[in-house]
Amino acid sequence: MAFSAFRQAHIYEKRAVSKEDKSCIQCLECYDQNVYIGIKDATVQHLILTSSTNGDKSPGLTKIREGRARKLGSSNSVNQLRAVPLFNHLLVLWDRSVTALNMFSLEPVPALKKIQHVSLFEVCDSLLASEGTCVQMVTSSSRRKVLRIHVVGVDRWEVVKEVSVLQDPVALAVDGATLCLATSDRYLLCDIQTGNCEELFPHNHSRQHVIVTSLGEGEFLLNGPEFLGMFVMKTGICQRPPLQWPQEVLAAGACFPYVLSLQPELLSVYSMLDQQRKQTVSLTGARGLLSTSDGVLVFTERDIFSLSLVPFEEQIQALVRHQRVEEALLLLEGAQSRHPLDSYKELQKAITCLAGFAHFYQEGFSQAKDLFIKGELDPREIIRLYPDMCLSEDFQSHLDQINKGRDLQVLKKEDRNKFHHYLAFLGDFLRAVRGTERGLKCSKEVDSTLLRLYVEMNDDEKLQQLVAFPSKCSLDLCVPVLEQHHRFFALGSLYESHGLHTDAVKTWVKITDGLCKDSSCSDVYGHIVATLSQLRDKDTVWAFADWTLQRNQETGVQIFIKRPPDGQFETQDVLTFLETFPLALIFYLEYLIHDLNSEVESHHNRLALAYVTQMLQKEDERVRVTRGKLQQLLWESKFYNISTVYDRVKSTTLHPEKAILLGRSGEHYQALQMLVHEEKDLQAAEAYCCRAAQDQDSQFREVLLLTLLQIYLSSKDLTGAAVDLLNSQPHVFALEKVLQLLPESWSVQLVSQFLVVSLRETFHQRQMVRLQQALAQAELLRHKVTWVSLMIQFTFLLVDKEQKCRVCQRELTEPHFVRNLRGEVVHISCMGYSGL
């Protein structure tokens, strides 16, 4: 069954009085339930429509009875009828005259005399009509090329304005203060108030096919060139695309959102929303039509047909049944703008979703997603279409898509590539609605479906993003899926996001131990450590601490080191636990001292002793690094017990460390003796002097180097070392002190380099002192010259009692005054006006 926007009903048939009766219907007018017929034999007939339900003129419900008839004369047709309900007037154009009749008795209105020589007329709505005082009428003179504006009252009408035109109008329509008229070859717009006319466009139609119809709200419908129905606003612009209608259009009318065009044998219905023809009605011998509030009346020579608008809800439902959902949605939105529907929002959502399904099954996924979101579709309606997706059994669908849902089951088996595109759409749609109100109402199904979807599409990145953060995934539905597809790492993350930390770590431990295989994560052990280090559930951390450290002490200790500030363990508990993990213990103690700045003596002692133990047990590259750390600790730490550490190293070969400890005790001579004679490292001895002299004055460094020099001089084998020390540090040693220490057997030639450099340095220092003194004296002399020059400028000035200011010419009575650059004496307050 085709879609119908209007229902047709035959409401009246004019019966012939005799065989010679050739009168026929010429025009119609309708107001409420009153229909007026203008007949060719100069008669006006009043018809009264009655309906059984709310004025609905649908077939089978409309009854008609004839009212009064008025014979205006013996000949000439009634060409136009217009009702003026405000005054109960019926205006009739007959015999080139406009006559006013009473709408109900059809008696002439005595006070309103005929307006003669009228070819066309039209009544217009205006501000005067809304105020209830009078209405306006436009008439076209049949003798002159002029339009007259009349004001029509209950008992008077008069011409208030005339507008000249270049050609005689053949059709006209009025909307407010705007008049649209057609001449024999063009259409024009006229402003009734100003009289200005604007040409729109030409036409080549005969008088019979010229159409000018008001659509309301400042818009007109014209039969334009090339058989186009043109929509023109009163501003002269077109806001809608034109209609492409047939050549033989006799008349046109509008019943929003439709335009109806009449041909002799056919009535076509077009939508103003998309300019497409929606319905055709066969009418034999049609002559004209009249727009009414709920449709149109079409008349032939003896019959009148009513085409009443089908309620919009029914039209929309019919379009949906015909799977024309895009048209249904367009009609719904267009109807809502003029005729608000109570069920608009729900209808809009339902139709929008149906339009989305149409695009969905045509693989128009982008449009489908937008329409589903706009229609607030329950995500479960989409999920249920996919086979094997996570959907609760208690969900009841409100859409009839069962058969099409089975299509995806078939598609999955027959065309995996195409089915993959549908899976990708499902993911896009669910991600888009996940945080919306609709998505939150069924978040369990949405998240669970996304999880299964990512597993099937092997999208490990999105899967991990989903399970790593709190979600509503159902464990009952999702755990079997992850286990079946060997996504054990994601399974652990799912447990973790649901607060099941022990289960999460157990799952990851199985992967690390090789009990479960999952290649989606390359460093599961590192992830376990990172998780435990941030976990606030301390019982779980302790439960897996032993396993973590046994696998890798250096990495595993991070579970105690990388913890947040408010999640730290008791230090002593950790130290006790790490006693069986020496390497981890070192890292933890370093963390306490270097990161937490611990000043606890036992921490520093334990770290030093741990370093010593590690150095004595291993012979590898790590020993060199550990030795550097130990020496740095011994030099820099102020909190360890020197004797405790020294007791541990005194029986070992760690001579540099013993030297540092002796130096920290103030026994620098013994420290240097140990480095020179036991360690036999002269460079270490000199480095010791430099390190020990840090943050000390220059005399302390000199004393250390003199001590080292004495040690060198006490051994004949170290004579060369003593000479090298003197030559490398000549600026440190005082010459007189060195000369006292040098053996008498040494020749001048042996220490000549030291002596030359030392004497040169001494001479240089003396010269620098003299130069500084000279510069200071020169600076002092410069200041004295400046002072003297300033004093010379000041001279005594004698001011007598009658001395006057050179600016204001008043006497200098105050003790304070100034001289300007010209030497003139002025008041201090006048200095700014002295011109300088």
VOGU-3710 file (C-alpha; in Angstrom, 3 decimals, decimal comma):
1> mafsafrqah> 0,000/0,000/0,000  1,447/3,377/-1,072  2,078/6,171/1,399  -0,716/8,768/1,646  -0,338/12,213/3,120  -3,990/13,111/2,427  -7,273/11,226/2,555  -9,757/11,873/-0,206  -13,499/12,248/0,327  -16,290/13,200/-2,081
11> iyekravske> -18,277/15,719/-0,050  -20,611/17,392/-2,545  -22,259/16,841/-5,928  -24,234/19,606/-7,634  -27,245/18,099/-9,200  -28,653/19,479/-12,421  -32,058/21,107/-12,061  -32,960/20,234/-15,609  -31,372/18,885/-18,706  -30,739/22,405/-19,878
21> dksciqclec> -28,948/23,318/-16,621  -25,359/23,921/-17,720  -24,259/25,910/-14,704  -21,048/24,701/-13,061  -18,855/25,506/-10,084  -16,473/28,401/-10,712  -14,839/29,050/-7,327  -14,883/28,099/-3,623  -14,409/29,707/-0,256  -14,271/27,953/3,101
31> ydqnvyigik> -14,320/29,103/6,698  -14,595/26,576/9,520  -17,530/24,317/8,536  -18,927/26,760/5,988  -18,230/26,216/2,304  -19,347/28,756/-0,301  -19,699/27,926/-3,977  -19,549/30,462/-6,778  -21,547/29,187/-9,723  -21,423/30,128/-13,364
41> datvqhlilt> -25,080/31,306/-13,380  -24,358/34,182/-10,941  -25,377/32,155/-7,876  -23,703/31,822/-4,490  -24,484/28,579/-2,622  -23,807/28,064/1,105  -22,921/24,525/2,253  -22,510/23,374/5,849  -20,175/20,481/6,663  -20,845/18,343/9,719
51> sstngdkspg> -18,554/15,657/11,073  -19,064/13,029/13,715  -15,602/13,585/15,267  -13,862/16,905/15,773  -14,449/18,270/12,299  -12,537/15,468/10,594  -13,457/15,356/6,903  -12,198/11,835/6,375  -14,181/9,446/4,180  -17,326/8,118/5,710
61> ltkiregrar> -17,449/10,707/8,479  -18,406/13,923/6,623  -21,998/14,938/6,068  -23,117/18,001/4,159  -26,284/19,955/3,987  -27,187/22,813/1,750  -27,805/26,207/3,240  -29,107/29,298/1,545  -28,438/30,242/-2,056  -28,294/33,746/-3,482
71> klgssnsvnq> -28,939/34,640/-7,090  -26,990/37,795/-7,928  -28,263/38,294/-11,468  -29,340/36,640/-14,631  -25,891/36,034/-16,085  -22,119/36,235/-15,598  -20,086/33,917/-13,402  -19,110/34,385/-9,794  -15,312/34,594/-10,159  -14,068/34,992/-6,580
81> lravplfnhl> -15,299/34,515/-3,012  -13,588/35,667/0,145  -14,902/35,358/3,707  -14,304/38,072/6,307  -15,313/36,281/9,544  -14,488/39,346/11,624  -17,642/41,075/10,288  -19,506/37,991/8,958  -19,011/39,324/5,432  -18,736/37,259/2,296
91> lvlwdrsvta> -17,119/39,291/-0,486  -18,136/38,247/-3,997  -16,511/39,238/-7,309  -19,265/39,101/-9,913  -19,871/41,097/-13,030  -16,581/43,034/-12,456  -17,881/44,261/-9,113  -17,183/43,346/-5,502  -20,334/42,854/-3,441  -20,591/42,198/0,314
101> lnmfslepvp> -23,090/39,543/1,530  -23,856/38,269/4,981  -21,998/34,973/5,515  -25,068/33,145/6,786  -28,138/34,802/5,276  -26,376/35,762/2,025  -28,272/39,016/2,137  -26,451/42,101/0,788  -24,861/44,381/3,361  -26,731/47,670/2,763
111> alkkiqhvsl> -23,973/49,956/4,034  -21,364/48,510/1,683  -22,007/49,584/-1,870  -20,583/47,714/-4,802  -16,985/48,373/-5,799  -17,167/48,442/-9,564  -14,599/47,855/-12,300  -12,653/45,180/-10,405  -10,818/42,379/-12,210  -9,174/40,764/-9,153
121> fevcdsllas> -9,291/41,265/-5,412  -7,743/39,729/-2,295  -8,280/40,141/1,436  -5,148/40,360/3,499  -4,360/39,794/7,153  -2,948/42,923/8,738  -2,351/44,642/12,044  -5,759/46,249/11,738  -7,418/42,839/11,516  -5,603/41,571/14,608
131> egtcvqmvts> -6,880/44,601/16,513  -10,439/43,674/15,500  -11,324/46,999/13,889  -11,074/46,443/10,165  -9,296/44,452/7,457  -7,519/45,432/4,269  -8,493/44,472/0,758  -6,556/44,880/-2,482  -8,418/45,299/-5,758  -7,168/45,492/-9,309
141> ssrrkvlrih> -8,965/47,919/-11,545  -10,337/46,594/-14,828  -10,103/50,053/-16,446  -6,790/51,428/-15,185  -3,400/49,916/-14,453  -3,708/50,523/-10,752  -4,074/48,607/-7,489  -6,277/50,039/-4,797  -5,894/49,385/-1,084  -9,226/49,383/0,768
151> vvgvdrwevv> -9,938/49,421/4,465  -13,000/47,262/5,135  -15,069/47,740/8,265  -18,366/46,367/9,466  -20,365/49,030/7,668  -17,888/50,835/5,439  -15,045/50,417/3,033  -12,906/53,062/1,513  -9,835/53,443/-0,655  -6,787/54,519/1,357
161> kevsvlqdpv> -4,067/54,118/-1,270  -3,433/53,531/-4,943  -0,372/51,803/-6,435  0,304/52,166/-10,125  1,543/49,174/-12,123  2,935/48,998/-15,639  0,785/46,015/-16,701  -2,596/44,636/-15,730  -2,354/41,920/-13,029  -3,666/38,492/-13,954
171> alavdgatlc> -3,163/36,915/-10,477  -2,250/38,202/-7,038  -1,767/37,114/-3,431  -1,237/39,125/-0,266  0,750/38,394/2,889  0,707/41,197/5,430  2,009/44,364/3,782  3,503/42,485/0,821  1,649/41,918/-2,418  2,857/39,357/-4,968
181> latsdryllc> 1,296/39,712/-8,408  1,670/38,298/-11,868  1,244/40,123/-15,157  1,062/38,569/-18,585  4,837/38,025/-18,695  6,431/38,492/-15,230  6,049/38,279/-11,470  6,480/41,246/-9,112  6,557/42,054/-5,410  4,891/45,228/-4,141
191> diqtgnceel> 4,998/46,841/-0,734  1,487/48,035/0,098  2,707/50,667/2,531  5,425/52,273/0,390  4,104/51,414/-3,090  7,531/50,153/-4,191  7,526/47,316/-6,759  10,332/44,835/-7,395  10,506/42,556/-10,424  11,176/38,885/-9,586
201> fphnhsrqhv> 11,513/36,953/-12,867  9,687/36,613/-16,221  7,421/33,760/-17,296  5,895/32,485/-20,525  2,668/30,952/-19,212  -0,790/31,597/-20,477  -3,276/33,361/-18,204  -4,773/30,017/-17,224  -1,467/28,665/-15,884  -0,232/31,695/-13,987
211> ivtslgegef> -0,170/30,834/-10,269  0,418/33,109/-7,288  -0,357/31,561/-3,901  0,470/32,728/-0,394  2,019/30,044/1,810  1,983/32,180/4,957  4,849/33,524/7,023  5,954/35,845/4,236  6,359/33,187/1,529  4,716/32,811/-1,886
221> llngpeflgm> 4,480/29,935/-4,376  4,734/30,879/-8,050  4,543/28,923/-11,281  7,989/29,876/-12,515  9,709/29,428/-15,860  10,606/25,952/-17,123  7,672/24,524/-15,137  9,231/25,090/-11,737  7,276/25,747/-8,586  9,254/28,658/-7,114
231> fvmktgicqr> 9,228/29,559/-3,405  9,800/33,304/-2,960  10,026/35,169/0,327  8,580/38,670/0,686  12,196/39,871/0,728  12,585/38,624/-2,837  14,866/35,677/-2,069  14,300/31,915/-2,315  14,978/29,835/0,796  13,820/26,489/-0,618
241> pplqwpqevl> 14,783/24,610/-3,769  12,080/24,797/-6,484  9,643/22,025/-7,305  9,821/20,294/-10,671  6,144/19,890/-11,552  4,175/19,124/-14,764  3,365/21,591/-17,529  -0,408/21,714/-17,231  -0,675/23,009/-13,662  -4,003/24,815/-13,190
251> aagacfpyvl> -3,741/25,692/-9,517  -1,582/25,129/-6,460  -2,141/25,243/-2,741  -0,270/24,537/0,431  -0,943/22,558/3,567  2,310/22,451/5,495  4,560/20,663/4,873  3,023/19,856/1,500  2,366/21,698/-1,731  -0,454/20,408/-3,945
261> slqpellsvy> -0,466/21,063/-7,685  -3,619/20,479/-9,725  -3,844/19,226/-13,293  -7,082/18,518/-15,154  -6,877/14,809/-14,341  -4,370/14,581/-11,482  -3,497/16,110/-8,144  0,172/15,812/-7,097  1,409/16,194/-3,535  4,993/17,474/-3,003
271> smldqqrkqt> 6,909/17,860/0,213  8,365/21,273/0,950  10,999/19,520/3,071  12,740/17,538/0,331  10,874/18,740/-2,844  9,894/15,152/-3,725  6,452/13,994/-4,889  4,791/11,928/-2,159  1,287/11,172/-3,471  -0,916/11,433/-6,567
281> vsltgargll> -4,711/11,524/-6,666  -6,774/10,953/-9,817  -9,472/13,599/-10,343  -11,372/13,733/-13,600  -12,246/17,201/-14,842  -10,647/19,126/-11,989  -10,902/22,912/-12,312  -9,468/24,419/-9,133  -8,572/23,967/-5,504  -8,786/25,871/-2,239
291> stsdgvlvft> -6,438/25,483/0,708  -8,105/24,974/4,077  -6,787/24,665/7,622  -6,413/20,876/7,418  -6,118/20,139/3,707  -7,576/21,300/0,401  -10,905/21,320/-1,380  -10,800/20,375/-5,072  -13,734/21,041/-7,365  -14,833/19,983/-10,780
301> erdifslslv> -17,818/21,390/-12,642  -20,290/19,669/-10,292  -18,309/17,900/-7,557  -16,282/18,913/-4,533  -13,645/16,633/-3,039  -11,996/17,050/0,326  -8,357/16,047/0,790  -7,727/16,124/4,515  -4,239/15,862/5,979  -3,500/12,526/7,631
311> pfeeqiqalv> -2,295/13,064/11,227  1,473/13,373/11,302  1,873/10,434/13,665  0,100/8,191/11,177  2,153/9,525/8,258  5,372/8,931/10,130  4,376/5,418/11,128  3,394/4,650/7,530  6,786/5,837/6,258  8,510/3,679/8,841
321> rhqrveeall> 6,468/0,652/7,787  7,613/1,270/4,225  11,212/1,511/5,533  11,438/5,128/4,432  12,926/6,167/7,748  14,959/9,088/6,398  11,744/10,620/5,038  9,973/9,862/8,309  12,681/11,641/10,288  12,606/14,631/7,946
331> llegaqsrhp> 8,825/14,830/8,193  8,942/14,582/11,970  11,393/17,449/12,320  9,516/19,571/9,778  6,154/18,955/11,405  7,487/19,765/14,852  8,494/23,252/13,729  4,877/24,140/12,849  2,717/21,647/14,724  4,404/20,483/17,955
341> ldsykelqka> 3,679/16,841/18,738  3,314/15,579/22,307  5,230/12,416/21,471  7,838/14,234/19,390  10,892/13,319/21,438  10,085/9,630/21,666  9,091/9,471/18,011  12,245/11,272/17,007  14,417/8,877/18,980  12,674/5,792/17,603
351> itclagfahf> 12,807/6,941/13,988  16,390/8,139/14,326  17,370/4,702/15,569  15,518/3,012/12,717  17,360/5,267/10,275  20,556/4,203/11,972  19,709/0,532/11,432  19,090/1,207/7,742  22,617/2,628/7,425  23,987/-0,123/9,660
361> yqegfsqakd> 22,874/-2,944/7,370  24,154/-1,011/4,357  27,567/-0,666/6,050  27,161/3,101/6,424  28,750/2,823/9,861  29,648/6,476/10,417  26,086/7,648/9,760  24,679/4,734/11,751  26,768/5,599/14,803  25,718/9,256/14,723
371> lfikgeldpr> 22,043/8,320/14,381  22,189/5,724/17,161  23,771/8,254/19,504  21,292/10,965/18,517  18,391/8,541/18,992  19,751/7,473/22,401  19,622/3,842/21,377  20,073/1,326/24,165  23,518/-0,171/23,400  22,156/-3,621/24,171
381> eiirlypdmc> 19,966/-3,385/21,062  23,166/-3,433/19,003  25,018/-5,917/21,179  22,270/-8,505/20,820  22,677/-8,530/17,043  26,181/-9,977/17,357  26,684/-13,677/18,021  28,345/-14,797/21,264  28,463/-11,316/22,811  28,116/-10,681/26,547
391> lsedfqshld> 24,462/-9,861/27,133  22,359/-10,560/30,186  19,487/-12,960/29,674  16,897/-10,667/31,263  17,209/-8,014/28,529  14,062/-7,551/26,457  14,463/-5,817/23,089  12,009/-3,149/21,945  13,026/-3,335/18,293  12,090/-5,925/15,697
401> qinkgrdlqv> 15,565/-6,750/14,401  15,678/-10,475/15,202  15,859/-11,726/11,648  18,535/-9,235/10,715  20,461/-10,172/13,844  20,657/-13,688/12,513  22,248/-12,256/9,369  25,387/-11,398/11,368  25,563/-14,982/12,585  25,608/-16,120/8,979
411> lkkedrnkfh> 28,004/-13,357/7,992  30,474/-14,447/10,660  30,669/-17,884/9,090  30,608/-16,898/5,430  32,512/-13,587/5,194  34,935/-13,000/8,066  36,395/-9,887/6,459  33,017/-8,188/6,223  32,089/-9,327/9,696  35,317/-7,747/10,929
421> hylaflgdfl> 34,013/-4,346/9,742  30,857/-4,879/11,769  32,977/-5,718/14,809  34,980/-2,531/14,304  31,735/-0,541/14,208  30,561/-2,157/17,430  33,761/-1,076/19,134  33,455/2,511/17,864  29,830/2,743/18,932  30,329/1,288/22,406
431> ravrgtergl> 33,327/3,523/23,068  31,277/6,542/21,998  28,351/5,755/24,335  30,397/4,311/27,212  30,316/7,481/29,284  26,839/8,670/28,277  23,672/8,271/30,283  22,512/5,395/28,075  25,865/3,658/28,336  26,024/3,995/32,105
441> kcskevdstl> 22,635/2,304/32,490  24,059/-0,886/30,990  27,764/-0,378/31,664  28,193/-4,030/32,626  27,118/-5,239/29,180  28,999/-2,443/27,376  32,338/-3,087/29,081  32,006/-6,850/28,925  31,199/-6,696/25,222  34,152/-4,414/24,559
451> lrlyvemndd> 36,428/-6,888/26,300  35,207/-9,807/24,231  35,370/-7,666/21,105  39,017/-6,713/21,688  39,890/-10,348/22,321  38,285/-11,492/19,077  39,954/-8,695/17,103  43,362/-9,364/18,739  43,576/-5,728/19,788  45,851/-6,150/22,801
461> eklqqlvafp> 46,455/-2,424/23,229  42,779/-1,496/23,605  42,157/-4,649/25,675  44,857/-3,639/28,145  43,540/-0,074/28,306  40,089/-1,409/29,148  41,107/-3,860/31,875  43,860/-1,735/33,403  41,394/0,897/34,651  38,253/0,450/36,739
471> skcsldlcvp> 35,485/-0,911/34,556  32,158/-2,687/34,888  33,306/-5,862/33,149  31,535/-8,871/34,591  34,061/-11,349/35,982  31,660/-14,229/35,418  31,412/-13,365/31,724  34,926/-12,093/31,035  37,251/-14,419/32,961  36,337/-17,512/30,862
481> vleqhhrffa> 36,812/-15,474/27,679  40,298/-14,322/28,676  41,333/-17,784/29,828  40,004/-19,407/26,665  42,002/-17,032/24,463  45,148/-17,166/26,657  45,003/-13,481/27,630  46,390/-14,121/31,101  48,171/-10,800/31,445  44,916/-8,964/30,707
491> lgslyeshgl> 43,170/-11,316/33,134  45,526/-10,217/35,891  44,856/-6,571/35,044  41,114/-7,264/35,169  41,472/-8,785/38,633  43,535/-5,790/39,716  41,017/-3,221/38,464  38,318/-5,084/40,424  40,374/-4,924/43,627  41,414/-8,593/43,582
501> htdavktwvk> 45,118/-7,849/43,949  46,176/-11,274/45,170  44,468/-13,001/42,245  46,038/-10,493/39,852  49,603/-11,099/41,068  49,072/-14,864/41,189  48,025/-14,797/37,540  51,102/-12,794/36,519  53,378/-15,059/38,590  52,112/-18,035/36,605
511> itdglckdss> 53,111/-16,290/33,383  56,582/-15,462/34,748  57,094/-19,004/35,999  56,052/-20,411/32,629  52,880/-22,094/33,863  50,776/-19,922/31,536  51,795/-18,560/28,172  50,946/-15,023/27,070  53,170/-12,958/24,769  51,156/-9,759/25,021
521> csdvyghiva> 53,536/-8,334/27,659  57,325/-8,603/27,300  58,188/-7,859/30,949  55,583/-9,368/33,229  58,054/-9,562/36,135  58,729/-5,825/35,878  54,984/-5,200/35,863  54,574/-7,298/39,014  57,287/-5,264/40,765  55,746/-1,964/39,646
531> tlsqlrdkdt> 52,322/-3,108/40,844  53,552/-4,289/44,239  55,523/-1,074/44,742  52,313/0,975/44,414  49,977/-1,454/46,144  48,550/-0,273/49,444  47,496/-3,763/50,431  50,647/-4,543/52,438  49,615/-8,132/53,149  49,668/-8,885/49,417
541> vwafadwtlq> 53,080/-7,236/49,079  54,547/-9,365/51,885  52,931/-12,458/50,375  54,893/-12,061/47,140  58,007/-10,250/48,451  60,080/-13,437/48,863  59,236/-14,663/45,330  60,000/-11,241/43,872  63,427/-10,903/45,525  64,468/-14,460/44,852
551> rnqetgvqif> 63,961/-13,842/41,158  65,972/-10,611/41,033  67,223/-8,759/44,112  68,151/-5,552/42,334  64,737/-5,213/40,659  62,678/-6,849/43,387  63,793/-4,425/46,099  61,860/-1,716/44,227  58,702/-2,974/45,958  60,084/-1,302/49,102
561> ikrppdgqfe> 61,919/1,624/47,495  59,423/2,960/44,926  56,487/3,163/47,285  54,381/6,341/47,686  55,250/8,482/50,732  52,101/7,498/52,602  52,517/3,781/51,855  55,930/3,089/53,366  56,677/-0,048/55,384  58,317/-0,049/58,792
571> tqdvltflet> 62,037/0,314/58,100  63,110/-2,276/60,648  60,667/-4,835/59,243  62,151/-4,398/55,790  65,734/-4,569/57,052  64,988/-7,775/58,952  63,354/-9,299/55,858  66,276/-8,319/53,594  68,942/-9,951/55,767  68,834/-12,993/53,496
581> fplalifyle> 69,090/-10,796/50,393  72,429/-8,958/50,727  72,324/-7,151/47,398  68,773/-5,969/47,983  69,780/-4,888/51,473  72,498/-2,624/50,019  70,028/-0,985/47,628  67,532/-0,432/50,410  70,137/1,087/52,745  71,311/3,369/49,930
591> ylihdlnsev> 67,681/4,435/49,506  67,389/5,213/53,223  70,594/7,253/53,323  70,664/8,992/49,962  66,950/9,441/49,222  65,376/9,650/52,678  68,473/11,324/54,207  68,502/8,962/57,163  70,808/10,044/60,000  70,442/6,811/61,922
601> eshhnrlala> 73,925/5,508/62,830  72,984/1,880/62,403  71,870/2,487/58,803  75,207/4,045/57,893  77,133/1,329/59,758  75,191/-1,468/58,075  75,668/0,022/54,612  79,445/0,414/55,130  79,763/-3,099/56,486  77,603/-4,461/53,647
611> yvtqmlqked> 79,896/-2,786/51,120  82,936/-4,348/52,839  81,339/-7,790/52,841  80,414/-7,561/49,157  83,941/-6,450/48,229  85,531/-9,303/50,102  83,220/-11,925/48,604  83,355/-11,044/44,900  85,980/-10,293/42,309  84,173/-8,646/39,389
621> ervrvtrgkl> 83,321/-5,289/37,879  80,761/-4,677/40,599  83,537/-4,635/43,225  85,075/-1,528/41,657  81,730/0,264/41,749  81,061/-0,893/45,316  84,529/0,259/46,438  83,855/3,712/45,026  80,544/3,851/46,911  82,222/2,698/50,133
631> qqllweskfy> 84,972/5,307/49,919  82,449/8,027/49,158  80,369/6,954/52,173  83,431/6,899/54,446  84,495/10,356/53,318  81,072/12,061/53,332  78,943/10,412/56,020  79,015/11,938/59,479  76,796/9,359/61,102  78,624/6,030/61,059
641> nistvydrvk> 80,763/4,762/63,929  84,404/4,952/62,813  85,702/2,372/65,266  82,985/-0,147/64,334  83,831/0,047/60,660  87,591/0,120/61,300  87,387/-3,033/63,395  85,785/-4,730/60,386  88,446/-3,638/57,842  91,650/-3,504/59,912
651> sttlhpekai> 92,476/-7,178/59,261  91,766/-6,873/55,503  93,792/-5,546/52,609  91,446/-2,580/52,142  94,248/-0,099/52,871  92,665/2,994/51,215  89,509/2,470/53,290  91,555/2,049/56,462  93,435/5,261/55,577  90,153/7,144/55,215
661> llgrsgehyq> 88,969/5,874/58,583  92,292/6,868/60,207  92,039/10,276/58,605  88,467/10,687/59,900  89,937/9,988/63,357  92,574/12,709/62,843  95,500/10,333/62,396  96,582/11,629/59,013  100,253/10,596/59,458  99,253/6,940/59,953
671> alqmlvheek> 96,821/7,184/57,057  99,525/8,469/54,727  101,998/5,877/56,031  99,511/3,136/55,159  98,928/4,458/51,644  102,644/4,922/50,938  104,136/1,835/52,516  101,320/-0,743/52,641  99,134/0,192/49,684  102,189/1,523/47,825
681> dlqaaeaycc> 100,016/3,945/45,910  101,670/7,362/45,856  98,952/8,880/43,726  96,368/7,713/46,276  98,424/9,384/48,997  98,491/12,716/47,184  94,764/12,369/46,365  94,149/11,694/50,054  95,780/15,037/50,925  93,605/16,900/48,448
691> raaqdqdsqf> 90,407/15,113/49,589  91,123/15,570/53,280  91,904/19,280/52,761  88,522/19,992/51,201  86,544/22,622/53,108  89,735/23,424/55,075  92,087/26,408/54,876  95,313/26,435/52,821  97,503/25,885/55,879  95,825/22,511/56,561
701> revllltllq> 96,580/21,342/53,059  100,200/22,512/53,418  100,531/20,571/56,649  99,210/17,378/54,985  101,574/17,736/52,051  104,545/18,485/54,364  103,646/15,330/56,291  103,613/13,370/53,063  106,947/14,961/52,108  108,446/13,879/55,436
711> iylsskdltg> 107,272/10,310/54,793  108,875/10,385/51,378  112,119/11,833/52,752  112,295/9,176/55,463  112,788/6,493/52,816  115,716/6,490/50,416  113,566/4,681/47,829  111,132/7,574/47,735  113,582/10,357/46,946  112,209/10,668/43,433
721> aavdllnsqp> 108,652/10,810/44,805  109,665/13,652/47,141  111,201/15,630/44,284  108,125/15,034/42,130  105,873/16,205/44,969  107,865/19,419/45,374  107,865/20,076/41,643  104,138/19,375/41,245  103,010/21,500/44,218  105,530/24,384/44,406
731> hvfalekvlq> 102,897/27,033/45,110  101,634/25,131/48,192  104,898/24,679/50,086  106,522/27,490/52,025  110,149/27,656/50,881  111,659/28,127/54,314  109,807/25,097/55,734  110,870/22,873/52,866  114,511/23,919/53,223  114,415/22,885/56,860
741> llpeswsvql> 113,244/19,401/55,908  115,518/18,698/52,978  118,576/16,525/53,752  121,924/18,289/53,658  123,174/15,743/51,187  120,794/16,976/48,528  122,286/19,172/45,871  120,787/22,412/44,673  120,546/20,917/41,213  118,148/18,233/42,517
751> vsqflvvslr> 115,605/20,761/43,744  116,434/23,562/41,334  113,115/23,374/39,570  111,238/23,692/42,848  113,470/26,546/44,019  113,103/28,530/40,807  109,333/28,185/40,730  109,012/28,901/44,444  111,254/31,992/44,284  109,477/33,199/41,197
761> etfhqrqmvr> 106,146/32,761/42,941  107,419/34,610/45,988  108,776/37,459/43,889  105,547/37,611/41,917  103,485/37,850/45,082  105,666/40,669/46,409  105,408/42,580/43,166  101,627/42,118/43,142  101,411/43,527/46,661  103,447/46,571/45,657
771> lqqalaqael> 101,289/47,088/42,567  98,121/46,901/44,652  99,511/49,472/47,058  100,382/51,801/44,165  96,930/51,439/42,692  95,357/52,172/46,047  97,454/55,309/46,437  96,467/56,441/42,915  92,819/55,919/43,727  93,210/57,943/46,904
781> lrhkvtwvsl> 94,933/60,737/45,022  92,104/60,786/42,442  89,529/61,211/45,194  91,562/64,056/46,721  91,717/65,863/43,356  87,977/65,524/42,960  87,388/66,905/46,465  89,682/69,876/45,903  88,027/70,749/42,567  84,642/70,731/44,228
791> miqftfllvd> 85,826/72,938/47,051  87,207/75,497/44,588  83,759/75,936/43,013  82,227/77,082/46,276  82,742/80,867/46,928  81,321/83,165/49,506  78,219/85,147/48,516  77,234/88,315/50,250  73,490/89,090/50,231  72,315/92,456/51,551
801> keqkcrvcqr> 68,928/93,251/52,972  67,570/94,684/49,744  68,700/91,810/47,522  65,764/90,678/45,299  64,959/87,422/43,508  65,687/87,775/39,779  62,498/85,814/38,949  59,717/87,141/41,172  61,482/90,420/42,106  60,583/89,959/45,755
811> eltephfvrn> 63,154/90,396/48,520  65,144/87,431/49,778  63,742/87,317/53,295  64,372/83,607/53,922  67,773/82,139/54,809  67,601/79,556/51,989  68,197/80,472/48,345  69,971/79,160/45,250  72,054/80,383/42,329  71,197/79,396/38,800
821> lrgevvhisc> 73,761/78,587/36,165  74,033/82,255/35,239  75,017/83,061/38,804  71,741/84,830/39,641  70,260/84,517/43,117  66,649/83,239/43,220  64,202/81,716/45,658  64,237/77,947/45,845  60,586/77,906/44,771  61,386/80,126/41,771
831> mgysgl> 64,197/77,943/40,475  61,833/76,120/38,128  60,807/79,398/36,467  64,290/80,831/35,993  64,523/79,400/32,508  67,347/76,977/33,390
//
